[in-house]
């Protein structure tokens, strides 16, 4: 007769259970060690990438400072040796493009990370003619010779005016369509390369000239249906503004938000340059020229400085909202201008990407805002005579 040993069976089960527990715990520990190792590796790579970018920018700044004091160094490769910096190194090369233009390439290594920075450099004291100073060609509209700064509003794309609000003074022009709607009153002469339309309760209290006109009963002045030339938009050379801001330590990486109490509300030298987006909230008081390569969101109160523009976006848009107050030129090199809320502009708008005026924005009153660029001797003084060499950054490519 067979017998069954209960104690032996139970011992075997306990051993099996113990082995399963040990294997499970060992697997969890191994997984935790692996995750921890991966996290550490990822964090190190991220840290190295950030450091590499900063080291590359340091190299570019070093190369720029050499060229700023010795333009001929662009022809000497030995002037830009590989340099250990922080936890890594940078290696810069300068490629001459012409007698007054060059490109800086800065490559940085930190750990396993590599980062590049590219700067376009221009010698504004060089001998080549400069065709991008921001001056404006004239055109004839309605028998008048006009340039870009004779207009309170000038757009390369559509100009759309809606909501309420009042516009006073000078002229408005669009190289595309121009439409007025809502309850706004525009007390100015208007012209368009394409068409002008007035609808709703809007009123154009001035002359209108365009190839196509509609809503003529709402136009109080002379109505002329005729071809209208495009008005050339000035390509304001922002390099001099960057150089002046850089000379005063007023160049920052964005996004940047400025509040009352921040020293940048009154930037040294009158110019603040942001590589990225800039936000100035409501009730923040600022004085100067504020330039961003990205978007400018302005809801504060701005006072003009010297002959500089008020708000500039190089690659993005300018949005003016709330009860903002702006004095001077609002300029976008590529994007549009959005004007809303109950704010006031005393100056002019040049918007390559068009204008959207909406909401209850209060007043746009024209004032001649032809920009007067800074004259810098490279010392940060912002004044003095032009030297033979005047080196500036014309573009930050990467």
C-alpha positions in Angstrom: 0.0 0.0 0.0 1.3 3.4 -1.0 1.7 6.1 1.6 1.7 9.9 1.0 4.1 12.0 3.1 2.4 15.3 3.8 5.4 16.9 5.4 7.6 16.2 2.4 5.0 17.6 0.0 4.7 20.8 2.0 8.4 21.3 2.2 8.7 21.0 -1.6 5.9 23.5 -2.1 7.6 26.0 0.3 10.9 25.6 -1.6 9.2 26.2 -4.9 7.4 29.3 -3.5 10.7 30.6 -2.1 12.4 30.2 -5.5 9.6 32.1 -7.3 9.8 34.9 -4.7 13.6 35.1 -5.1 13.4 35.2 -8.9 10.6 37.8 -8.9 12.5 40.0 -6.4 15.7 39.6 -8.4 13.9 40.6 -11.6 12.4 43.7 -10.0 15.8 44.7 -8.6 17.5 44.2 -12.0 14.7 46.2 -13.7 15.1 49.0 -11.2 18.8 49.0 -11.7 18.4 49.1 -15.5 15.8 52.0 -15.3 18.0 53.9 -12.9 20.9 53.4 -15.3 18.9 54.5 -18.3 17.6 57.6 -16.4 21.1 58.6 -15.5 22.2 58.1 -19.1 19.4 60.2 -20.5 19.9 62.9 -17.9 23.6 63.0 -18.8 22.9 63.3 -22.5 20.4 66.1 -21.9 22.9 67.9 -19.7 25.6 67.5 -22.2 23.4 68.9 -25.0 22.5 72.0 -23.0 26.2 72.6 -22.1 27.3 72.0 -25.7 24.8 74.7 -26.9 26.1 77.2 -24.3 29.7 76.4 -25.1 29.1 76.9 -28.9 27.5 80.3 -28.2 30.5 81.2 -26.0 32.8 80.3 -28.9 30.7 82.4 -31.4 30.9 85.3 -29.0 34.6 84.9 -28.6 35.1 84.9 -32.4 32.8 87.9 -32.8 34.8 89.9 -30.2 38.0 89.1 -32.1 36.5 90.3 -35.4 35.0 93.4 -33.7 38.5 94.6 -32.8 40.4 93.2 -35.8 38.4 92.7 -39.0 41.5 91.3 -40.8 41.5 88.4 -38.4 38.8 86.8 -40.6 41.6 85.9 -43.0 43.8 84.2 -40.3 42.7 80.7 -39.3 45.2 80.8 -36.4 43.3 83.6 -34.8 40.5 81.1 -33.8 42.2 78.1 -32.1 40.3 75.2 -30.6 39.7 76.2 -26.9 38.8 74.2 -23.8 35.8 75.7 -22.1 33.9 74.5 -19.1 33.3 70.8 -19.4 33.9 70.8 -23.1 35.6 72.7 -25.9 34.7 74.9 -28.9 36.3 75.1 -32.3 35.5 78.3 -34.4 36.1 79.0 -38.1 35.5 82.2 -40.0 34.6 82.1 -43.7 35.0 85.5 -45.5 32.1 86.1 -47.9 33.2 89.5 -49.2 35.2 92.5 -48.2 32.6 93.4 -45.5 30.9 90.1 -44.8 31.9 86.9 -43.1 30.3 83.9 -41.4 31.3 82.5 -38.0 30.9 78.7 -37.5 31.2 77.6 -33.8 31.1 73.8 -33.0 31.2 72.6 -29.4 31.7 69.2 -27.9 30.6 68.2 -24.4 30.6 64.6 -23.5 28.8 62.8 -26.3 26.9 66.0 -27.4 27.8 68.2 -30.3 26.2 71.7 -31.0 26.7 74.3 -33.7 26.1 78.1 -33.8 26.3 80.1 -37.0 26.5 83.9 -37.1 26.5 86.2 -40.2 28.8 89.2 -39.6 28.9 92.4 -41.4 31.4 95.3 -41.4 29.2 98.4 -41.7 32.2 100.5 -42.2 33.3 98.5 -45.2 33.4 99.6 -48.8 30.6 97.7 -50.4 27.4 99.6 -50.9 24.6 98.9 -48.4 21.1 98.5 -49.8 19.3 97.4 -46.6 19.6 100.5 -44.4 15.8 100.8 -44.0 15.4 103.7 -46.4 12.2 103.7 -48.4 11.5 104.2 -52.1 8.8 106.7 -53.2 5.7 106.0 -55.3 3.1 108.3 -56.7 -0.5 107.8 -55.3 -3.2 110.4 -56.0 -0.6 112.8 -57.5 1.6 112.7 -54.3 5.1 111.4 -54.0 5.0 109.1 -50.9 7.3 106.7 -49.1 6.6 104.1 -46.5 7.0 106.4 -43.5 4.3 108.8 -44.9 1.7 106.2 -44.0 0.3 105.7 -40.5 -0.4 102.1 -41.5 1.4 100.2 -44.3 0.9 96.5 -44.9 2.4 94.0 -47.3 -0.6 91.6 -46.8 -4.3 92.2 -46.0 -5.3 95.1 -43.8 -8.4 94.3 -41.8 -10.1 96.9 -39.6 -13.1 95.8 -37.5 -14.6 96.4 -34.1 -14.8 99.9 -32.7 -12.1 102.6 -32.3 -10.8 105.7 -34.0 -8.0 106.2 -36.4 -6.7 109.8 -37.0 -4.2 111.3 -39.3 -2.2 110.8 -42.5 -2.8 107.8 -44.8 -3.2 104.1 -44.7 -2.2 101.7 -47.5 -2.2 98.0 -48.2 -0.3 96.2 -50.9 -3.2 93.6 -50.7 -6.8 94.1 -49.8 -8.0 96.8 -47.4 -11.3 96.2 -45.5 -13.1 98.3 -42.9 -16.0 96.9 -40.9 -17.6 97.0 -37.5 -18.2 100.5 -35.9 -14.8 102.0 -36.5 -14.0 105.5 -37.9 -11.0 106.0 -40.0 -10.2 109.6 -40.5 -7.6 109.3 -43.2 -7.0 108.8 -46.9 -6.9 105.1 -47.9 -5.3 103.3 -50.8 -4.9 99.7 -51.9 -3.1 97.9 -54.6 -6.0 95.4 -54.8 -9.3 96.6 -53.3 -11.0 98.7 -50.6 -14.3 97.6 -49.0 -16.3 99.4 -46.3 -19.1 97.6 -44.5 -21.2 97.5 -41.4 -21.3 100.8 -39.5 -17.7 101.7 -40.4 -16.9 105.0 -41.9 -14.0 106.1 -44.1 -13.7 109.9 -43.6 -11.2 110.5 -46.4 -10.3 109.7 -50.0 -10.2 106.2 -51.3 -8.1 105.0 -54.2 -7.9 101.4 -55.4 -8.6 99.3 -58.5 -11.8 98.1 -56.9 -14.1 100.0 -54.4 -17.2 98.7 -52.5 -19.3 100.3 -49.9 -18.7 103.7 -51.4 -21.7 105.3 -49.6 -19.6 105.0 -46.4 -16.7 106.9 -48.0 -17.0 110.6 -47.5 -14.0 111.7 -49.6 -13.1 111.4 -53.3 -13.5 107.9 -54.6 -11.0 106.9 -57.3 -11.1 103.6 -59.1 -7.7 103.3 -60.6 -4.5 101.2 -60.6 -2.4 101.8 -57.5 1.2 100.8 -57.2 2.6 98.7 -54.4 4.4 100.7 -51.8 7.9 99.2 -51.2 8.2 98.1 -47.5 11.5 99.1 -46.0 13.8 96.3 -45.0 15.1 97.8 -41.7 18.6 96.6 -41.0 18.4 95.4 -37.4 22.1 94.6 -37.1 23.0 98.0 -35.8 20.3 97.6 -33.1 21.6 94.2 -32.1 25.1 95.6 -31.9 24.1 98.5 -29.7 22.1 96.1 -27.4 25.0 93.7 -27.3 27.4 96.5 -26.4 25.3 97.3 -23.4 24.6 93.7 -22.3 21.0 93.9 -23.4 20.8 90.7 -25.5 18.9 87.8 -23.9 17.6 84.4 -24.9 13.8 84.0 -24.8 11.1 83.4 -24.0 11.3 86.5 -21.7 8.6 88.1 -19.7 9.3 91.6 -18.2 7.5 93.0 -15.2 7.8 96.2 -13.2 11.0 96.2 -11.1 12.9 94.4 -13.8 15.9 96.5 -14.9 15.1 95.6 -18.5 12.0 97.9 -18.4 14.6 100.7 -19.2 17.4 98.9 -21.1 20.8 100.4 -21.0 21.4 102.2 -24.3 17.7 102.2 -25.1 17.4 98.8 -26.9 16.5 95.4 -25.6 17.1 92.4 -28.0 15.5 89.0 -27.3 16.4 85.9 -29.3 13.0 84.4 -29.0 9.6 85.6 -27.8 9.0 88.7 -25.6 6.0 89.4 -23.3 5.4 92.7 -21.5 2.2 92.3 -19.5 -0.5 94.9 -18.7 0.4 97.9 -16.4 4.2 97.4 -16.9 5.9 100.6 -17.8 8.8 100.5 -20.2 11.0 103.0 -22.0 13.0 102.1 -25.1 13.0 100.0 -28.2 12.0 96.3 -27.8 13.1 93.8 -30.5 12.4 90.1 -30.6 13.3 87.5 -33.2 10.1 85.8 -32.3 6.7 87.1 -31.2 6.2 90.3 -29.2 3.2 90.3 -26.9 2.7 93.9 -25.6 0.1 94.9 -23.1 2.0 97.6 -21.2 2.9 101.3 -21.5 5.9 102.2 -23.6 7.7 105.5 -23.9 9.9 106.2 -26.9 13.7 106.4 -26.7 15.7 108.5 -29.2 14.6 107.9 -32.8 14.4 104.1 -32.3 11.3 102.0 -33.2 9.0 101.0 -30.4 8.2 97.3 -31.0 9.9 95.1 -33.6 9.5 91.4 -34.5 12.1 90.0 -36.9 10.6 86.6 -37.6 7.2 86.6 -35.8 4.2 88.9 -35.1 3.5 91.8 -32.8 0.3 91.6 -30.7 -0.9 94.7 -28.9 -3.7 94.2 -26.4 -5.4 95.3 -23.2 -5.0 99.1 -22.5 -1.5 99.2 -24.0 0.1 102.6 -24.9 2.8 102.6 -27.6 4.8 105.6 -28.9 6.7 105.1 -32.2 7.0 102.6 -35.0 5.6 99.1 -34.8 7.5 97.0 -37.3 7.3 93.3 -38.5 9.8 92.1 -41.0 7.8 89.0 -41.9 4.8 88.6 -39.7 1.6 90.5 -39.0 0.5 93.0 -36.4 -2.6 92.3 -34.2 -4.1 95.3 -32.5 -7.0 94.7 -30.0 -8.3 95.7 -26.7 -8.6 99.4 -25.7 -5.0 100.5 -26.3 -3.5 103.6 -28.0 -0.7 103.9 -30.6 0.9 107.2 -31.2 3.1 106.5 -34.2 2.8 104.2 -37.2 2.7 100.5 -38.2 4.6 98.8 -41.0 3.5 95.2 -41.1 4.9 92.9 -43.8 2.4 90.2 -42.9 -0.7 92.4 -42.7 -2.7 94.0 -39.9 -5.7 92.7 -37.9 -7.4 95.4 -35.9 -10.2 94.0 -33.7 -12.1 94.7 -30.5 -12.4 98.0 -28.8 -8.9 99.3 -29.5 -9.1 103.0 -28.7 -7.0 105.3 -30.8 -4.3 105.0 -33.5 -2.9 108.5 -34.0 -0.2 109.0 -36.7 3.2 110.5 -35.8 6.2 110.4 -38.1 8.2 107.4 -36.9 11.0 107.2 -39.4 13.6 105.2 -37.5 17.0 106.7 -36.7 19.4 103.7 -36.2 22.0 103.8 -33.4 25.5 105.0 -34.2 28.0 103.0 -32.1 31.7 103.1 -31.8 31.9 99.6 -30.4 32.5 100.8 -26.9 28.9 100.7 -25.8 28.6 104.5 -25.7 26.0 104.5 -28.4 27.4 107.7 -29.8 30.4 109.2 -31.5 31.7 109.1 -35.1 31.6 106.0 -37.3 35.0 104.3 -37.3 36.5 102.7 -40.4 35.4 99.3 -39.1 32.0 98.9 -37.5 31.3 95.2 -36.9 27.9 93.9 -36.2 25.9 90.6 -36.3 23.5 90.8 -39.3 21.9 87.4 -38.6 21.9 84.6 -36.0 21.3 81.6 -38.2 21.5 78.8 -35.6 
